[in-house]
């Protein structure tokens, strides 16, 4: 992949840069809301937390003009679908403007939406535990099940983060500065090209969230359950099990990689039982998500150094988990995972 591809252009395009005053004017004119705006971090878009005068809070979300408008609509329609199929799932709702529009095209090509606010503690600052990791797996499976049957014209858009596109990372391996880590990434991509990638075609495919990372999840005061699921910006149609791989990849404790990954996988399995083909691939897919994080984080940080801290925030934990997982004999890892899942009663 080069910067000239559509996916590369979307990933490296400048974010919208609305001044808070301009964003406040949009909230007032389009939604009849006034109050305080606070900036929120985002990979490609520009987001503000809007605290209205009555105390209610919202997310004012300005989608990047480089994002095809149908992809933004894909996210809007998915949230509406979830509201119908699983109304108890803790996801945001899209709020229509005073003119009844859920999406407003701005003159510069950006698309504006207003979403409900979800309260909670970001998962990445909550204390880790087996109970919480299992809740991550259950929540990911519940959301995936809620999205069964959902379709949209933009569902097959190219997303380089999608594990099925792992082979396209090979030209970017030079972005990984450490030879040891680069070698492990190369080995994982070799296995993907020879075995894992072709095997994905035989598994169930559907629209999935595709970014169940700790920065997109909220938990409650007791840190035992997932109480909020954010950011559908990486949603795509892919092999269903890839969504589990993404969710699990952020929870590999380097001291106990299989046990900690097994917590997330078992949580998923209790809601959406893994097929034999999915179980055979899941650890390889987890490793590939870690490879994707290592490669794309370094690649993006080199191209947008002003945002390097944001792009690299997940890299240390992902690298440690990847190296620990890679050190375990693959057949042994598969056997131990099978033992873990055999104890579950889906």
C-alpha positions, 0 to 999 in steps of 0.5 A: 500500500502506498500513500496514493491508494484510497485507503492510504489517502483516507488514513493520512488526510488532514483531520477537519480543523473546526474552531470550537466557535465554528462547531458551536455555531453548527450545534446551535443552528442545526440542532438548537443546542448551546453549551460548552464544547470540549475537544475529543481525540480521533484518528481521522475525524474531529469530535467534540463533547457538547455539554448543553445548558440543561446538563445533557451531553452529546458527541458532535462528530465531523467526519473527514471529507476524505471518508466516502460519504456512503461509509459515514452513512454505513455507520449511521444505518448500523447504529439504527439497525442495532437500536432495533435488533438489540436495544439493550446494547450500550451503543450511541444513538444518532440524533436528527437535526431540527430539519430531520437530517441524521447527516449534514453535508458541510460546504467543505465536504465534511459530514456532521452528525450528533450522537448521544453521550455514553458515561463510563470509565475508559477501559484502557484505564480500568484495572484488568481482570479475568471477569472484565476480559470475559465481559469484553468477549461477551460484549463483542459477540453480542454486538456481532450477533446484533449485526447479523443480517445487516447489509449496506452498499458500503460494507465492502469498503477497503479498510487496511486495519481489516485482518483479511487485508494483512497481506497488504502490510508487507510493503510497509514492514520497513516502517517497523524500526526494530529488526526482531519485531520486524522479523516476527511480523514477517513470519506472521505475514508469511503464514497469513499468505500461505494458510490463514488468509485462504482459510478465511473464505470458508468461515462466516462473514458479516458486518462487524465493529472491527475496532473493539479496542480498550479506547473504544470501550467503557466500564462501570465503577466496579470494572466488571462489565462493558457499559459502553461501545464507541466508534464504529468508524472501522466497521466493515464486512469481513470474516466474523471471527476477525472481530473476536481477534481484534477484541482479544488482541489488546488483552494479552498479558505478557506473563500469561498470554494464553490465559488472558487471551483465553478469557476474552475468547471464552467470553465470546464463545459463551455467546457465539460459539466458535466453529471449529474452523474459527477456533483453529485460526483465532490465535493466528488472527490475534497475532495478525492484529498485533502485526497490523498495530505494529506496522500501521502505528509506526507507518502513520507516526512517521508520516504524521509526527504531530500525532505520533503519541496518538498513533503509538498509544497501543503499540507497547502493550500490543508488542509485548503481547505479540512477542509473548504469544510468538514464544509459545509453541503453536501446537501447544497454544492450540491445545491449551485454548481447546482445553479452555473452550471445552470447559465452556457451556455455550 
